[in-house]
Amino acid sequence: MRLSVKMWGNSLAIRIPSIVAKEMKIQSGSEVEAVLDGRNLVITPVAGKATLKDLLARVTDKNRHAETNTGRTLGKEVW
């Protein structure tokens, strides 16, 4: 894919086509990491921290483990 480099203030900018942004799962405001590898610029999305709500949304009957027996209660564990 060939893209044009344009001026943006005093810096240079490259517009990321929407189809590429969708494939990379990034949007306006997403953090990316840019690494210069020789003469190549490699741009990688930065994985954000999942919220508790996001993590719990991924729990299903298939991936939920059974209750685990950890032995008898001790000390202040008794309730």
SULTAMO-V643456 format. One record per residue. N is the residue number from 1. RES is the residue in three letters. SS is DSSP state (h for helix, s for strand, l for the rest). PHI is phi as a letter, one per 40 degrees, with the letter a starting at -180 (NA if undefined). OMEGA is omega in radians with two decimals (* if undefined). Layout:
n res ss phi omega
N RES SS PHI OMEGA
N RES SS PHI OMEGA
This chain:
n res ss phi omega
1 MET l NA 3.14
2 ARG l b -3.12
3 LEU l b 3.10
4 SER l c 3.06
5 VAL s c -3.10
6 LYS s b 3.05
7 MET s c 3.03
8 TRP s b -2.99
9 GLY l g 3.09
10 ASN l c -3.09
11 SER s b 3.03
12 LEU s b -3.11
13 ALA s b 3.04
14 ILE s b 3.10
15 ARG l c 3.11
16 ILE l c 3.13
17 PRO l d -3.06
18 SER h d 3.14
19 ILE h c 3.11
20 VAL h c 3.11
21 ALA h c 3.13
22 LYS h c 3.13
23 GLU h c 3.13
24 MET h c -3.10
25 LYS l f 3.06
26 ILE l b 3.10
27 GLN l a 3.11
28 SER l d -3.13
29 GLY l g 3.11
30 SER l c 3.05
31 GLU l c 3.06
32 VAL s b 3.06
33 GLU s b 3.11
34 ALA s b -3.12
35 VAL s b 3.07
36 LEU s c -3.12
37 ASP s b -3.02
38 GLY l g 3.09
39 ARG l b -3.12
40 ASN s b 3.06
41 LEU s b -3.12
42 VAL s b -3.12
43 ILE s b -3.08
44 THR s b 3.08
45 PRO s c 3.06
46 VAL l c 3.14
47 ALA l c 3.11
48 GLY l c 3.08
49 LYS l c 3.11
50 ALA l c 3.06
51 THR l c 3.09
52 LEU h d 3.12
53 LYS h c 3.11
54 ASP h c -3.12
55 LEU h c -3.13
56 LEU h c 3.12
57 ALA h c -3.14
58 ARG l c 3.12
59 VAL l c 3.11
60 THR l b 3.07
61 ASP l c -3.11
62 LYS l c -3.08
63 ASN l b 3.12
64 ARG l c -3.11
65 HIS l c 3.13
66 ALA l c 3.09
67 GLU l c -3.11
68 THR l b 3.09
69 ASN l c -3.13
70 THR l b 3.11
71 GLY l g -3.09
72 ARG l c 3.13
73 THR l c -3.13
74 LEU l b 3.02
75 GLY h f -3.08
76 LYS h c 3.09
77 GLU h c -3.10
78 VAL l c 3.11
79 TRP l a *
